[in-house]
Amino acid sequence: MTKYSINFMDLESTLDASGSGWNSAQAHGLLCGRLAVLGPYAFSVCVEQIFENDTEKSLQYHECESMLENIFKDTWLQLVERQSEFELFLPDDNLSIKDRTDAISQWCDGFLHGLVTGKRPEKLKEYLAKDPIDAIIKDFLEITRASADMEENSEENETAFNEIMEYIRVSVQLIYEDLAEFRNDATDQKNKNTLN
């Protein structure tokens, strides 16, 4: 049972109509990567990146922004609660294993974008270069190239898919925890800059 108030395919259609170039899984991955680095300040940065080609702010843009904000809030609460509540925003099980595998590889692509693009102060580079984050980044890069072997037994494909999904889910929570100190320092700095 999903913990998101927005339907995956509804967001997919709205993103497609807006011409953003991002899909639902990739956009959620980006939100999660940015959340890990920036915490609650991540949303506006994500929206800018997802809609960088939509300069006229179409009707679909506003609808999409609202949907993404709901997903962002749901995701942030899941990560902040630190009780293994976090879930990936992926299509339902009624889609083919191929489509779901494509979505999970796109999710990892979005997450890596969120983690490593944008301003990367030296301190963040240090965090990302340490284990376990460094090893997880390498694994996620491999998952971006994943595809389902349609010649394999469908049960084996489902088992492999669920194992990968669980690995990603736990890894994202681990990265979020490991970057807590970085986020806190960045927030303190942002507050100081606001006061000065």
C-alpha angles and dihedrals in degrees: 000000000000121000094210126103092208125073115239096225093046090057090044091056093046093048089049092049091049091055092228095144092227126106129213098262094045092047092052090048089053091049091051094047091049092046090055091053104032107019115203092354090067100085101076091046090053094048091051090052096045093048101034089125095047100081095158096058097229125204088263089055092060093045091048093046090054092049092047091049090055091049091046092054092046091049095046092052090050092052096042094051089062094204100119089266095131118118132183115242100237138145120279122270091255090079118086120273087244092057092046092048090050088051093051091050089049089048090056090047090054092046093053090049089052092049101046110023125084124032110354112187117200090255091060091048088055092053093047092049094057127087132285092026094049092052092046091051089054091049092049089051088056091049090054085068095047122127132173117253101229090194090062122093108276090231090055090049091051092048092049091047093051092048092052092046091051091047091052092046093052093041093054091052089049093050090047090053094044092052094049093102091048091050092048092050091048091049091050090050092048090051091049091051090050092052095047 
